[in-house]
Amino acid sequence: MGTGTGTAAAVACEWGAKVTAVDAAPGMVVRAAPTAPEADVRLAALPRLPFADEQFDAVGGNFVLNHVGQPRDALRAMRRVTRPGGRTAVTIWTVPAAPGQALLGRAVQAAGVTRPVHLPALAPEDDFPRTQQGLAALLGEAGLKEVICDNPVLGSSDDA
């Protein structure tokens, strides 16, 4: 979900996965297709996924929950298309924003980028705390089981 430029989809294909990659932005679908030529790249927006129930072994959304207007419904849709025993994995940007994330937000705003009109904005009552505990609660509310939330520190290593 939210394949963006298709980089993660391309890596999954290289690892031997059969990949279906989706994004809500037509421009991202156009960019992702040549990046991940072995993937089935489609235009689709959470929570309205054009897939059968329990169709996929694994479903991922890299920072996609930060961009959907209905994060609980989005997660329910991701759960719906994941087969029993399959895996659903998501990442979010935390709040307060890290310096690089804040810079990106300011750059997008300065460029005059606006939210596509066909995608709902996040209503305050649909928001969730952008913390490990907030994400874990959101995942549980969506019906996901055996939830694990980790907050890895970039650049750290257990090998040191």
Disulfide bonds with the S-S distance in Angstrom:
none
